[in-house]
Amino acid sequence: MSSLLVFPGQGAQRAGMLQRLPRETLVEASDVLGEDVLLLDSAEALRTTRAVQLCLLITGVAASRQLLADGLSVDYVAGLSIGAYPAAVVAGALSFSDALHLVSLRGELMQQAYPQGYGMTAIIGLQLSTVETLLAQVHSEETPVYLANINADNQVVIAGSDPAMQTVAELARSRGAGLAKRLAVSVPSHCPLLEKPAQALAEAFARVELKTPRIAYLSGSRARPVTKVEALRDDLACNMCRVVDWRGTVQSAYERGVRLHIELPPGAVLTGLARRVFEQGTVTAFDSARLDTLQALLREEGGRQL
């Protein structure tokens, strides 16, 4: 049996998320970026995509360092959207310094591409095929809207212009959706609208050294391990314009023998999604368990493989 660390995406952020993190990681991040990162997690600062994504990266790396202290290890890592970056750092494939610079650029590129009028909406309670039918009815060049995330069998996220998403949301409610809610995301991620920013980020990635992951890295868009450096480079640079198949990613991990699923902060949204897949094993979140309890679970899981 194996263990998996997962890292949440944009929408999980909350004001003050950096305040309780180990000082060493915060100082390191501030030195690399040339700014005080503690100023990034105020409610006002988190209105910007750059601040949100940097905070999620820093939080994921800092918490992972706490969790994996004293030589502890895991078998797999995976991240939803921006969560792929702390996952790659923890896997040993991307340096924290390079990740900070790349995520800063990623956030700026996404923010500049769609400063207003676009975003993402969650739809819960309808099958994927029904949502795809609604998207086909609404989508046009003037009202772009796309499938963005497959989170569970009856939980998806769409991305596009505000008017298009509002129309799809109204149609979804008329078809019986339990929820159709605009998310706290100001860009239309994981769809073709972000192809140009992804290309610009890929050019920056070409100048960065990546290494073969020491911990198996599961792609959130491909729902399988990525081991080759060039494939990992493509996965990280272009995940902003590709559909996230989180349901498939968690299912893939379970089928590969993962029985311990730990969600890194902030929040526990991915924990709830994983419980729908894990028929056996332990699914928990860093924010809802004691650190020593999580470390004991990792030791136990590691001992079963010896």
Secondary structure, 3 states (H helix, E strand, C coil): CEEEEEECCCCCCCCCCCCCCCHHHHHHHHHHHCCCHHHCCCCCHHHCHHHHHHHHHHHHHHHHHHHCCCCCCCCEEEECHHHHHHHHHHCCCCCHHHHHHHHHHHHHHHHHHCCCCEEEEEEECCCHHHHHHHHHHHCCCCCCEEEEEEEECCEEEEEEEHHHHHHHHHHHHHCCCCEEEECCCCCCCCCHHHHHHHHHHHHHHCCCCCCCCCCEEECCCCCCECCCHHHHHHHHHHHHHCCEEHHHHHHHHHHCCEEEEEECCCCCHHHHHHHCCCCCCEEEEHHHCCHHHHHHHHHHHHHHCC
